[in-house]
Amino acid sequence: MHPLHRRTLQRLPASLALALVLFAPGFAAALELRELIRHVEQQYHGTSSHARTEMRVRTEHWQRSLEMEAWSLERDRFLVRILAPAKERGVATLKVDKEVWNYLPRVDRVIKVPPSMMGGAWMGSHITNDDLVKASHVDEDYTFTLLEESPEHYLIECLPKVNAAVVWGKIVYEILKPQLVPGTVTYFDEGMFAVREILFADVRTTGGRTLPMRMTVRPLDKPGEETVLQYQEITFDVPLTAAFFSLRTLKER
Amino acid sequence: MLWRLALRNIWRNKRRTALTVSAMVVSSSLLILALGIFSGMLSDMLASATEQYFGHLVVSVTGYQDDRDFFDNFSPDPELLERIASNPGVRGISPRLRTFGLVSHGQSSNPGEILGVEPASERQVTRLQEKIVAGSYLADNPETGALIGRGLAERLGVNPGDELVFVTQAADGSIGNDLFTVRGIFSTGDSRHDNGLVLVGLSALQRLTVLPGRVHELAASLEDPMTAGATAEQLNRQLPEGLEATDWGQLLPEMQEAIAASDVSRLIIVSILYFATGLGILNTFFMSVMERTREFGILMALGMRPWRVRAMVLLETLAMGGVSLALGIALGLALSLYMATVGIDLSETITPITYAGGTIAPRLRVVMEAANFIVPSLLLLAVCLLAGFLPANRAAGLDPVAAIRED
């Protein structure tokens, strides 16, 4: 057996079918690429997940570090709550489908993020509210072309579908073999200038999955700025129902 | 002798003279009124742009007025405030902090601009206190009071006494958020402010944005808005490094162009109206000269030189012009005074129009300006002389023998 095949077969059953599709020669290429992107974009979600993360943000104007707890269910439900620092403890974000709400404990109010503010920074980081909503739908909104395949990686170019409501002109994924984890994802604006990249690192096997535990977002137009999201703990297939992702849960401290 | 002859001639045909004079009186007085209303509109526009929001000139970090970068803030030390206030003509200075964010009430939220002000200082720079349609202006110590534009208030469904939540990115990257209470609702007629502006206390906004003691601009009002350019220039020589003074002409270049264009438009209006009036006068004098052909012939046969005939006719027109002018100015002044103090309110029938960054209020009101009287007066005299010149030439060029024989 081909060594690559053997290694992939050792992976999770969930990835098995995907891997088979990917490595079976002569298979419909576009479909494979879509599955691959879908797999990468949902690596932190699973059916359901529960994680603790640390986010470090460095910008020209501030540096901050947040500890957060996050839950997700499928690709459409997501809840994250700040644990530290004390000043921001309890600030929480809920995403259900394409909508985002923030809970602000200081004023004890839930604010829905209006469409005009979706491009705004999330929690003072380089991640936008749009990222929370749209990243998980890349496989639906884009078409895919394999730019390059080498023994180390795949390079996949994603171009938006004609009618897709997306913010990027192009996304290029570098997906590392053999674990099929992302290496670098580069985002291009409508003028096809690279404006942002996300670097993945610290690949570990946790909760039965092999994942990069660190994600670094770098805006390319602002050298020196970055947001680092470090997963400290992540477990999958936790018992969560859709009812958990409610405004009421959002307001619990 | 010429004067006596000229005056006698004027009084000979009283009806014709009365008609000509009244045409000149009506045209000049209406012109004075129209120009006054025109000035009134411009001054409303300028006031709406400067006295409702910008101020006449603004001191801020160099470049701030171009992109309103949140981080282009500074600490206004008392010495700086004093230095600006000591400039002649400065009426008031208001320190302001500005941020953009989400204004929310209940389920509805809207993007908005939040301006942190010290109400006592702000009142000397802008006149929002005169634009309150519900509730009241901010108290001198506003705490969590907020003043909100009418359009925004309607969108959010808030009334005085209701709470507002304001959410924005603070200077340390955290989510700045706080509760405010609507104190009053203002309506300026400028949709950009009515639909998106909220005023709160400066210290409350500094706390919310984690910018203690910082401001984005010092807005100043002047006794005479037209001196803003010169005052800004003078300030720019005194200000510390990194700060600049910007006058309303730079903040609102369209407005400055509109005002510069007004001098040209004034001249065009005057020319059109006086062209018509001038033709009327020309007609009258030609008629009166033709009727007197024999008379001129006799005068010249008696030895009057042609230039004296010409001067006599010109004196007639000048005398009528002078009388018309006196009456016209008097009438124009009376009409203008009435329109300056009472005016006509059109808000029932038309809505405010925003143009060149200012708002034209739905009212007719006169602002008195010397040029509005001087330009029509001088031009009326010029038109009179011009209209008298052709008939006078004709009279002077008559052959006495032929003229006497004419019927």
Chai-1 contact restraints between the chains, C-beta under 6 A:
chainA,res_idxA,chainB,res_idxB,connection_type,confidence,min_distance_angstrom,max_distance_angstrom,comment,restraint_id
A,H61,B,F71,contact,1.0,0.0,6.0,A-B,restraint_1
A,W62,B,D172,contact,1.0,0.0,6.0,A-B,restraint_2
A,W62,B,G173,contact,1.0,0.0,6.0,A-B,restraint_3
A,R64,B,G173,contact,1.0,0.0,6.0,A-B,restraint_4
A,E88,B,S174,contact,1.0,0.0,6.0,A-B,restraint_5
A,L104,B,N177,contact,1.0,0.0,6.0,A-B,restraint_6
A,R106,B,N177,contact,1.0,0.0,6.0,A-B,restraint_7
A,V107,B,V165,contact,1.0,0.0,6.0,A-B,restraint_8
A,V107,B,N177,contact,1.0,0.0,6.0,A-B,restraint_9
A,V107,B,L179,contact,1.0,0.0,6.0,A-B,restraint_10
A,R109,B,V165,contact,1.0,0.0,6.0,A-B,restraint_11
A,I111,B,S104,contact,1.0,0.0,6.0,A-B,restraint_12
A,I111,B,S109,contact,1.0,0.0,6.0,A-B,restraint_13
A,I111,B,V167,contact,1.0,0.0,6.0,A-B,restraint_14
A,P114,B,S109,contact,1.0,0.0,6.0,A-B,restraint_15
A,S116,B,P111,contact,1.0,0.0,6.0,A-B,restraint_16
A,G124,B,G173,contact,1.0,0.0,6.0,A-B,restraint_17
